Amino acid sequence: MLDDIATTGTSAVEAVNALRDAGARVQRVCVVVDRQVGAHERLNSSNVVMEALFTAADLLEVTEDHDHV
């Protein structure tokens, strides 16, 4: 499954459950940004691996490195 931003993971888990109820086999969720406030742990508890292109920490580091914060 693909999602734009992961915050707490509630909506991602709901989507995973709906897909599974429809017969899909969901093992992984890929997100563009993980805000690092619980989604990873919540998805893990549903036996789903979450991968993020970027984390909130990554984005903050980039902005700090370029004096934008």
C-alpha distance (Angstrom), angle and dihedral (degrees) to the residues before:
residue distance angle dihedral
M1 . . .
L2 3.81 . .
D3 3.80 125.5 .
D4 3.78 133.1 172.8
I5 3.81 103.4 -138.1
A6 3.79 130.1 9.9
T7 3.78 117.3 -154.9
T8 3.80 115.4 152.6
G9 3.80 94.5 -12.4
T10 3.79 94.8 -125.2
S11 3.81 95.9 123.1
A12 3.80 92.0 42.4
V13 3.82 91.6 53.0
E14 3.81 90.0 47.6
A15 3.81 90.1 51.8
V16 3.80 91.9 46.5
N17 3.80 90.4 51.0
A18 3.81 91.9 49.0
L19 3.79 90.9 50.0
R20 3.79 91.5 47.6
D21 3.81 90.8 48.5
A22 3.81 87.2 54.6
G23 3.80 90.4 53.6
A24 3.80 101.5 -96.2
R25 3.78 121.2 139.0
V26 3.81 105.1 -134.3
Q27 3.78 116.2 -175.5
R28 3.78 103.1 150.2
V29 3.78 139.4 38.8
C30 3.79 119.1 -162.1
V31 3.78 117.8 -160.4
V32 3.76 132.5 -176.5
V33 3.83 94.4 -140.3
D34 3.80 128.9 19.0
R35 3.80 107.6 -160.2
Q36 3.83 87.7 -161.4
V37 3.79 97.8 -129.2
G38 3.80 101.9 120.7
A39 3.81 110.3 -57.8
H40 3.79 93.9 111.2
E41 3.80 92.6 53.9
R42 3.81 94.4 42.4
L43 3.80 92.5 51.5
N44 3.80 91.7 45.7
S45 3.80 88.7 55.8
S46 3.83 86.7 57.3
N47 3.82 91.3 51.1
V48 3.79 92.9 -106.2
V49 3.79 125.3 130.9
M50 3.79 114.4 -139.3
E51 3.78 121.5 -153.7
A52 3.79 123.7 -174.6
L53 3.78 130.6 -161.9
F54 3.81 88.3 -150.7
T55 3.78 137.5 6.8
A56 3.77 127.5 -147.8
A57 3.81 87.5 -107.8
D58 3.82 90.9 54.3
L59 3.79 91.8 53.1
L60 3.79 93.1 45.5
E61 3.80 90.8 50.6
V62 3.79 91.6 52.4
T63 3.78 92.9 50.0
E64 3.81 91.8 46.8
D65 3.80 91.1 48.7
H66 3.79 89.1 55.8
D67 3.83 95.8 42.4
H68 3.81 93.5 -114.3
V69 3.80 95.8 130.2
